[in-house]
Amino acid sequence: MPDNGPAPLLPADFLFGAATASYQIEGAVNEGGRGPSIWDTYSHTPGAVLRGENGDVACDHYHRYPEDVALLTELGVGAYRFSVAWPRIQPSGTGPANPEGLDFYDRLVDELTASGIEPVVTLYHWDLPQALEDAGGWRVRATAERFADYARILADRLGDRVTRWITHNEPWCAAFLGHALGRHAPGTQEGTPALAVAHHLLVSHGLAARELRASAAEHGRAAEVGITLNLERLVPATDSAADRAAVDRAETLHNRVWLDPLLLGRYPDNEAETWGALADGSYRRDGDLEVIGQPLDFLGVNFYRPTKIADAPHTEPDPARRTAIDIGTSSPRFEGVRHTTMDWPVVPSAFTDLLVDLHRRYPGLPPILITENGSAEEDTDRTGERVHDTDRIAYIRDHLTAVAEAVKAGVDVRGYFVWSLLDNFEWAFGYERRFGIVRVDYHTLTRTPKDSYHWYRETIREHAAAHGTTA
Ligand code: GBH
């Protein structure tokens, strides 16, 4: 048992979990009647992913899920967050459900509940059926309507065992990395369409939330609906007015474009400053804000690192050719702190600041679940079967402590999911970046718990013991 410092004390009913996502772990892309997704297309596009890697096999979780549930059981987590691959449920994104796809998640949910682990289900972690992309993808409203149909299918089938639903994971990535930076599927650099995507993702969240709740009501079940955002802690590079204005624009691009409609029922007031002519809003319709702004049962927050923001020239001088992320900012490096293999600065206090600030700025804030937090490390310090990932242990411990500080300051945080249970397909970075607390050998697909897994298990046990409950 590695001793890497004590675990922080969190409330007695605090939920400890682990998280994954479908395309990053499942593999078996041509099995069980699954249709292609935009990530199959994108990862098979030369030059898109580091070393040309893709999710065809990934961790082979589709076949090895009993072993992965056994790892979760031994870990002692109260909950497991996973995502459903829409193209397993509706191979072309519309029409009747594919029974084999539903059966897979049905078995997974059964294994989890049999082990006393709550399944927390994300509906969309970026694997859009390719057929829907071909019909316009998230640029068109119809995709939001199809998403609601898909949500209904899942709620009807799994809602007897699943209570907590996350409609979207990090819509910022789906909208802006996908359609403006072009570093995620579908991999384009568009202007206004990226903003239409953001809006349609929010509308789809609202439409799906209604279906999840309607299904629960009809069946006499409970449903709790949330959405997961990758909120950014943005720090001005200097105290200058220009840098502070740059932070305001970045706040809008990263945080407020989601938080304001979800929690305040309106879009940010500085859209024009942020996007100029792109922010024409023509894709918005009367009634949309009401659909988007219905009450959330919880807000999912993913946090990894803060970002420093400075005022900078636009990268595209022609406003007509600008993409939606070109808002006249740059991100200088944090000096004097450790950086992980993602080259992300490790600043745990920024996590506390983010949560406390969120709590102050949004008075009607629902309870928060930390749906992802973790660190990519080299994991080169190994003896035999052991992986001595002391940096990852320190990262998780210090970020859990940062959460505990936020709770002390009055923020209602109910749980924490470590990203990730397994090393997995890290999107544009392929398999080179490892976030797992369990090592995956991609030749043999053998799973080996790292020291951080043992540390996390001990932390969960100590938490239960300190509160006089059993893990
Ligand atoms: C989360 O994204 C995801 O939900 C999860 O699937 C992922 O594995 C995890 O974090 C770790 O990254 O350099 O321009 O290509 C966090 C946000 C967005 C961070 C994409 C990495 C790469 C941007 N991620 N980003 S770029």
Boltz pocket constraint, residues with backbone or C-beta under 6 A from the ligand:
constraints:
  - pocket:
      binder: B
      contacts: [[A, 21], [A, 24], [A, 169], [A, 170], [A, 173], [A, 177], [A, 181], [A, 183], [A, 230], [A, 302], [A, 372], [A, 419], [A, 425], [A, 426], [A, 427], [A, 428], [A, 435]]
      max_distance: 6.0
